[in-house]
Amino acid sequence: MVRPRSGGVHPGHVFVLPRVRVEDAGTAPEVTVVVMRRAAGLMAGHPAANLITSKGEAATQSVFHLHVHVVPRQEGDGLPLPWTPQHTARPGAA
């Protein structure tokens, strides 16, 4: 578990990283399972949280090694995510 140097997008935001280099969650499923188990354990301590990872540029992956964001949330916190209603749908989006 690593805290973002920037402080993260919300209080308590952390990254969960594997001990070995893996490009994304689909590259080495056995490694991804360990990372996800650790992230789930961290989420258990929060009443609400997002668990976020991406695979490929089209899915918004910008850092090409497996990492999972655990972002604690609370009602009305104002943190919009790309798949939430706070964002206007792009023309042609399905």
Rosetta constraint file for C-alpha pairs under 8 A:
AtomPair CA 1 CA 14 HARMONIC 6.41 0.50
AtomPair CA 1 CA 15 HARMONIC 5.52 0.50
AtomPair CA 1 CA 16 HARMONIC 4.53 0.50
AtomPair CA 1 CA 17 HARMONIC 6.40 0.50
AtomPair CA 2 CA 14 HARMONIC 5.58 0.50
AtomPair CA 2 CA 15 HARMONIC 5.11 0.50
AtomPair CA 2 CA 16 HARMONIC 6.45 0.50
AtomPair CA 2 CA 17 HARMONIC 7.70 0.50
AtomPair CA 3 CA 7 HARMONIC 6.92 0.50
AtomPair CA 3 CA 8 HARMONIC 7.31 0.50
AtomPair CA 3 CA 13 HARMONIC 6.67 0.50
AtomPair CA 3 CA 14 HARMONIC 4.60 0.50
AtomPair CA 3 CA 15 HARMONIC 6.22 0.50
AtomPair CA 4 CA 8 HARMONIC 5.21 0.50
AtomPair CA 4 CA 13 HARMONIC 7.31 0.50
AtomPair CA 4 CA 14 HARMONIC 6.31 0.50
AtomPair CA 4 CA 15 HARMONIC 7.08 0.50
AtomPair CA 7 CA 11 HARMONIC 7.49 0.50
AtomPair CA 7 CA 13 HARMONIC 7.53 0.50
AtomPair CA 8 CA 12 HARMONIC 7.74 0.50
AtomPair CA 8 CA 13 HARMONIC 5.36 0.50
AtomPair CA 8 CA 14 HARMONIC 7.28 0.50
AtomPair CA 9 CA 13 HARMONIC 6.57 0.50
AtomPair CA 9 CA 71 HARMONIC 7.77 0.50
AtomPair CA 9 CA 79 HARMONIC 7.83 0.50
AtomPair CA 10 CA 71 HARMONIC 6.65 0.50
AtomPair CA 10 CA 72 HARMONIC 7.15 0.50
AtomPair CA 10 CA 73 HARMONIC 7.71 0.50
AtomPair CA 10 CA 79 HARMONIC 7.64 0.50
AtomPair CA 11 CA 71 HARMONIC 7.85 0.50
AtomPair CA 11 CA 72 HARMONIC 7.12 0.50
AtomPair CA 12 CA 71 HARMONIC 6.55 0.50
AtomPair CA 12 CA 72 HARMONIC 6.01 0.50
AtomPair CA 13 CA 69 HARMONIC 6.98 0.50
AtomPair CA 13 CA 70 HARMONIC 5.71 0.50
AtomPair CA 13 CA 71 HARMONIC 4.51 0.50
AtomPair CA 13 CA 72 HARMONIC 6.36 0.50
AtomPair CA 14 CA 69 HARMONIC 5.86 0.50
AtomPair CA 14 CA 70 HARMONIC 5.42 0.50
AtomPair CA 14 CA 71 HARMONIC 6.72 0.50
AtomPair CA 15 CA 67 HARMONIC 6.17 0.50
AtomPair CA 15 CA 68 HARMONIC 5.41 0.50
AtomPair CA 15 CA 69 HARMONIC 4.66 0.50
AtomPair CA 15 CA 70 HARMONIC 6.26 0.50
AtomPair CA 16 CA 35 HARMONIC 6.37 0.50
AtomPair CA 16 CA 38 HARMONIC 7.29 0.50
AtomPair CA 16 CA 39 HARMONIC 6.25 0.50
AtomPair CA 16 CA 67 HARMONIC 5.62 0.50
AtomPair CA 16 CA 68 HARMONIC 5.10 0.50
AtomPair CA 16 CA 69 HARMONIC 6.51 0.50
AtomPair CA 16 CA 70 HARMONIC 7.55 0.50
AtomPair CA 17 CA 35 HARMONIC 6.43 0.50
AtomPair CA 17 CA 66 HARMONIC 6.49 0.50
AtomPair CA 17 CA 67 HARMONIC 4.83 0.50
AtomPair CA 17 CA 68 HARMONIC 6.72 0.50
AtomPair CA 18 CA 22 HARMONIC 7.57 0.50
AtomPair CA 18 CA 31 HARMONIC 6.86 0.50
AtomPair CA 18 CA 32 HARMONIC 7.78 0.50
AtomPair CA 18 CA 34 HARMONIC 7.71 0.50
AtomPair CA 18 CA 35 HARMONIC 5.97 0.50
AtomPair CA 18 CA 66 HARMONIC 7.10 0.50
AtomPair CA 18 CA 67 HARMONIC 7.34 0.50
AtomPair CA 21 CA 65 HARMONIC 6.43 0.50
AtomPair CA 21 CA 66 HARMONIC 7.42 0.50
AtomPair CA 22 CA 27 HARMONIC 6.49 0.50
AtomPair CA 22 CA 28 HARMONIC 6.72 0.50
AtomPair CA 22 CA 31 HARMONIC 7.85 0.50
AtomPair CA 22 CA 65 HARMONIC 5.38 0.50
AtomPair CA 22 CA 66 HARMONIC 5.48 0.50
AtomPair CA 23 CA 27 HARMONIC 6.25 0.50
AtomPair CA 23 CA 64 HARMONIC 5.29 0.50
AtomPair CA 23 CA 65 HARMONIC 4.04 0.50
AtomPair CA 23 CA 66 HARMONIC 5.41 0.50
AtomPair CA 24 CA 28 HARMONIC 7.74 0.50
AtomPair CA 24 CA 54 HARMONIC 7.30 0.50
AtomPair CA 24 CA 55 HARMONIC 5.59 0.50
AtomPair CA 24 CA 56 HARMONIC 7.89 0.50
AtomPair CA 24 CA 64 HARMONIC 6.64 0.50
AtomPair CA 24 CA 65 HARMONIC 5.48 0.50
AtomPair CA 24 CA 66 HARMONIC 4.33 0.50
AtomPair CA 24 CA 67 HARMONIC 7.60 0.50
AtomPair CA 25 CA 29 HARMONIC 6.58 0.50
AtomPair CA 25 CA 32 HARMONIC 5.50 0.50
AtomPair CA 25 CA 53 HARMONIC 7.54 0.50
AtomPair CA 25 CA 54 HARMONIC 7.47 0.50
AtomPair CA 25 CA 55 HARMONIC 6.54 0.50
AtomPair CA 25 CA 66 HARMONIC 5.85 0.50
AtomPair CA 26 CA 32 HARMONIC 7.64 0.50
AtomPair CA 26 CA 55 HARMONIC 7.28 0.50
AtomPair CA 28 CA 32 HARMONIC 6.36 0.50
AtomPair CA 29 CA 33 HARMONIC 6.14 0.50
AtomPair CA 30 CA 34 HARMONIC 6.81 0.50
AtomPair CA 31 CA 35 HARMONIC 6.46 0.50
AtomPair CA 32 CA 36 HARMONIC 6.00 0.50
AtomPair CA 32 CA 66 HARMONIC 7.81 0.50
AtomPair CA 33 CA 37 HARMONIC 6.05 0.50
AtomPair CA 34 CA 38 HARMONIC 6.36 0.50
AtomPair CA 35 CA 39 HARMONIC 6.21 0.50
AtomPair CA 35 CA 68 HARMONIC 7.54 0.50
AtomPair CA 36 CA 40 HARMONIC 5.99 0.50
AtomPair CA 36 CA 68 HARMONIC 7.59 0.50
AtomPair CA 37 CA 41 HARMONIC 6.31 0.50
AtomPair CA 38 CA 42 HARMONIC 6.48 0.50
AtomPair CA 39 CA 43 HARMONIC 6.22 0.50
AtomPair CA 39 CA 51 HARMONIC 7.55 0.50
AtomPair CA 39 CA 68 HARMONIC 7.26 0.50
AtomPair CA 39 CA 70 HARMONIC 6.64 0.50
AtomPair CA 40 CA 44 HARMONIC 6.22 0.50
AtomPair CA 41 CA 45 HARMONIC 7.32 0.50
AtomPair CA 42 CA 46 HARMONIC 7.68 0.50
AtomPair CA 42 CA 70 HARMONIC 7.54 0.50
AtomPair CA 43 CA 48 HARMONIC 7.76 0.50
AtomPair CA 43 CA 49 HARMONIC 6.37 0.50
AtomPair CA 43 CA 51 HARMONIC 7.98 0.50
AtomPair CA 43 CA 70 HARMONIC 6.89 0.50
AtomPair CA 43 CA 72 HARMONIC 7.63 0.50
AtomPair CA 46 CA 72 HARMONIC 6.37 0.50
AtomPair CA 47 CA 73 HARMONIC 7.96 0.50
AtomPair CA 48 CA 72 HARMONIC 6.01 0.50
AtomPair CA 48 CA 73 HARMONIC 5.20 0.50
AtomPair CA 48 CA 74 HARMONIC 6.32 0.50
AtomPair CA 49 CA 70 HARMONIC 6.70 0.50
AtomPair CA 49 CA 71 HARMONIC 5.28 0.50
AtomPair CA 49 CA 72 HARMONIC 4.12 0.50
AtomPair CA 49 CA 73 HARMONIC 4.87 0.50
AtomPair CA 49 CA 74 HARMONIC 7.90 0.50
AtomPair CA 50 CA 69 HARMONIC 7.56 0.50
AtomPair CA 50 CA 70 HARMONIC 5.78 0.50
AtomPair CA 50 CA 71 HARMONIC 5.03 0.50
AtomPair CA 50 CA 72 HARMONIC 6.46 0.50
AtomPair CA 50 CA 73 HARMONIC 7.12 0.50
AtomPair CA 51 CA 68 HARMONIC 6.73 0.50
AtomPair CA 51 CA 69 HARMONIC 5.67 0.50
AtomPair CA 51 CA 70 HARMONIC 4.91 0.50
AtomPair CA 51 CA 71 HARMONIC 6.61 0.50
AtomPair CA 52 CA 68 HARMONIC 5.56 0.50
AtomPair CA 52 CA 69 HARMONIC 4.96 0.50
AtomPair CA 52 CA 70 HARMONIC 6.67 0.50
AtomPair CA 53 CA 61 HARMONIC 7.80 0.50
AtomPair CA 53 CA 66 HARMONIC 7.71 0.50
AtomPair CA 53 CA 67 HARMONIC 6.46 0.50
AtomPair CA 53 CA 68 HARMONIC 4.91 0.50
AtomPair CA 53 CA 69 HARMONIC 6.44 0.50
AtomPair CA 54 CA 59 HARMONIC 5.70 0.50
AtomPair CA 54 CA 60 HARMONIC 6.25 0.50
AtomPair CA 54 CA 61 HARMONIC 5.03 0.50
AtomPair CA 55 CA 59 HARMONIC 5.88 0.50
AtomPair CA 55 CA 60 HARMONIC 7.50 0.50
AtomPair CA 55 CA 61 HARMONIC 5.64 0.50
AtomPair CA 56 CA 60 HARMONIC 6.66 0.50
AtomPair CA 56 CA 61 HARMONIC 5.15 0.50
AtomPair CA 56 CA 62 HARMONIC 7.89 0.50
AtomPair CA 57 CA 61 HARMONIC 4.82 0.50
AtomPair CA 57 CA 62 HARMONIC 6.38 0.50
AtomPair CA 73 CA 77 HARMONIC 6.84 0.50
AtomPair CA 80 CA 84 HARMONIC 6.45 0.50
AtomPair CA 80 CA 86 HARMONIC 5.94 0.50
AtomPair CA 80 CA 87 HARMONIC 7.37 0.50
AtomPair CA 81 CA 86 HARMONIC 7.64 0.50
AtomPair CA 81 CA 87 HARMONIC 7.69 0.50
AtomPair CA 82 CA 87 HARMONIC 6.37 0.50
AtomPair CA 83 CA 87 HARMONIC 7.25 0.50
AtomPair CA 89 CA 93 HARMONIC 6.52 0.50
